[in-house]
Amino acid sequence: DAVDSTDHHQTLFTSVPDECWELVSSFASPPSVYNLALSSKHFFRCIGEDETVAVVNPPSSFQRALEMGFSAAFLREKTEEEVQSLVQALLSRNKEKASANPLLATRLLRQSLLSSLGRVLDHSQTGITLESALALANLPKGSAVI
């Protein structure tokens, strides 16, 4: 029964498109979106991935390299240091890809924060729009806004 419940839970989350989750997040408060993101591992995958990101802590560099797709025959010809450097190079390349393609949870939280900031700015009657506030981030370092 517990396995069926978990499968149903995962199916429920995966059946909703990422765009719908982003729309829901734009109306929800950031703490609510944070709690939603923690509710399922579905949200801890990069946008566009079909499978969730597995967090694995294998015992050796050799095992990690095998899981990354290197063949055992290829790895046996390498020293432990060479295998470690291969793993580290692949991990750093994956981190660069991940920063360009953030986790769904990160996207949802960002959407909620931006929507909340936009609502605050709209109600503040200062004339500052969300777009103008975001444009401030593009100013050169050392610039002053008057």
N, C-alpha and C positions, 0 to 999 in steps of 0.2 A: 504493500500500500504506500509506504514512504517513497519508494522508487517511482511509482506511478504519479504521485503528487509532485515530485521534483521534476519529472519529465513534462507534466502538464504546465508547471510554473515556467520552465524554460520555453516551452512552445508558445505560451501566452506572450512572453516578452519578444521572442523572435518573430512572431507573426505581425507585429506592428512595425512598419517601415521607420527607418531612422528619421526621415523628414517629419513624421508625425510626432515622434518623441521630441524633436526640436520645437515643434509648434506648441506642444504641451508645456515644455520648459519655458517658453516665452511668456506664459501666463502664470507660472508658478513662482513662488518665492525661492530665492537661492537655498535656504535651509531645506525646503521641501524637495528641491531637485537633488541636493546633496544626499538626502535620505533615500530618494528614489534610486540614485546611482549606486548606492551601497546595497540595494536590495537584490541585485542580480549580477552575476558575472558577465551577463550579456552586455552590460555597459562598459566593460573593461576590455574592449577590442577596438581596433582602429576602424575608422569609418570605411565602409565598403568591404570589410572582411566578413566572410561567412561564419567562421569559427571564432570562438572566444580565445583570448590570449591565455595560454597556460603559463603559469609561473612555476618553473621547474628549478630545482636546486640539485643537480646531479652531483655525484660524488667525485668525479674526475673530469679533467679537460678532455680526455679521450672520449668519455661517455657523452659530454656536451657536443663534441665535434661530430660524433655519430648521429646525435639527434638533429644536428644542423644540416645533415645530408652528406657529410664526407664519408667515403667508403672506408671500411675497416682495413682493407689492403693498403690504401693510400696512407692511412694514419699509422700503420705499423712501421712504415719506412721513416717516420719522423721521430725526432726526440720529443720528450715531454715539453721542453721549452718551445719548440716549433709548433706543437699542437696548441699550446697556450696562446701563442701569438696569433695563430689562425683564428682561434675562438674569439680573442679580443678584437681582432680586426673586423670580424663579422658582426660582433655585438655592437661595435662603435658605428658601423655602417647601418645597422638596424635602428640604432638610436637616432641617427640623422633622418632616416625615413620616417620614424615615429613622430619626430618633431614637425615634419611637413604634413603628416597625416595623423592628427591627434586622436586619442581615445574618444569614443562616443560620450563617455561621462564628462570629459573635459569640454567637449562641444556643447553639451546640454547645460553645464554650469555657466559657461561663457554666455550662452544665449539668455539664460535667466538673469545673469548679472547685468547684461547690456539692456535688456528690456526693463528691468527694475530701475536702472540709472535713467533711462529715457523717461519713464513715468515720473520720477522725482524731478527731473529737469523741466518737464512739461508743467507740473504743478507748482514749481517754484516761481514762475512768472518773471524770471530774470531775462528771458529772451535767449538764453543759451540752449542750443539744440544738442541732441546726442551727436549728430554729425560734426558740429563744431568742436565739441569736447573731445571727440576721437581724433580730430585733425590736429589737436595740440600735441599728440604723441609724435607727429611727423615733423615737428619743428627741429631745426638744428640745435645741437647741444650749445648751451650758453645763451640761447635766445631769450628775449624778454617779451611778455605779452602785456600790452598797455590797454 
